[in-house]
Amino acid sequence: MEGQTRLIMEVSKELNEQTVLKNELSSLKKDSRVYEKQSNSGIFFLSDQSEMLKKCHQKIQRLKCEEDRLKNPGKS
């Protein structure tokens, strides 16, 4: 049960981080430059703001589903 609680906390933390990122991206001017860090390196690459916002929104939806599944395991 402790492992389940830890996993729920990790998912909730990542969900909060993605929500902050989405809010930050949404508040930028349309012509702002945004950079995305590749997961397998320490290098940032110029990215499209609307594409990053779309990816962020999709990740939030996946994390919400994962959080619901973890909190309510019998409802799957």
C-alpha atoms as one frame of an Amber mdcrd trajectory, in Angstrom:
protein
   0.000   0.000   0.000   2.902   2.353   0.745   4.216   1.907  -2.799   0.774
   2.759  -4.183   0.655   5.960  -2.105   4.132   6.950  -3.274   3.139   6.359
  -6.896  -0.009   8.485  -6.482   2.108  11.278  -4.967   4.582  11.124  -7.877
   1.793  11.276 -10.454   0.149  14.172  -8.585   3.456  16.045  -8.454   4.031
  15.585 -12.177   0.434  16.644 -12.855   1.005  19.850 -10.879   4.252  20.542
 -12.760   2.546  20.051 -16.123  -0.316  22.333 -15.076   2.148  25.083 -14.171
   3.954  24.560 -17.488   0.670  24.789 -19.395  -0.238  28.018 -17.590   3.189
  29.495 -18.294   3.034  28.565 -21.978  -0.480  29.974 -22.245   0.585  33.302
 -20.773   3.383  33.894 -23.311   3.011  36.135 -26.329   2.334  34.246 -29.546
   5.723  35.121 -31.043   7.740  34.097 -27.970  10.539  31.613 -28.402  10.222
  28.430 -26.400  12.783  25.700 -26.001  12.259  22.036 -25.275  14.796  19.842
 -23.528  15.288  16.459 -25.100  14.780  13.721 -22.518  18.006  11.903 -23.396
  20.327  14.926 -23.360  20.984  18.221 -21.646  20.463  20.218 -24.824  17.503
  22.519 -25.440  16.017  22.867 -28.923  13.844  25.638 -30.321  10.263  24.427
 -30.379   6.836  25.574 -31.506   4.821  27.135 -28.682   1.455  25.795 -29.858
   2.898  22.299 -30.327   4.392  22.332 -26.827   1.068  23.514 -25.409  -0.707
  20.681 -27.228   1.777  18.085 -25.902   1.439  19.501 -22.407  -2.358  19.313
 -22.541  -2.200  15.694 -23.752   0.205  14.769 -20.964  -2.086  16.380 -18.382
  -4.991  14.290 -19.665  -2.902  11.083 -19.472  -1.732  11.945 -15.952  -5.294
  12.653 -14.792  -6.398   9.263 -16.107  -3.431   7.581 -14.417  -4.161   9.360
 -11.145  -7.840   8.321 -11.284  -6.855   4.728 -12.064  -4.462   4.641  -9.116
  -6.937   6.226  -6.695  -9.844   4.033  -7.834  -8.342   0.687  -8.897 -11.685
  -1.179  -8.997 -13.314   1.163 -11.519 -11.110   0.286 -14.528
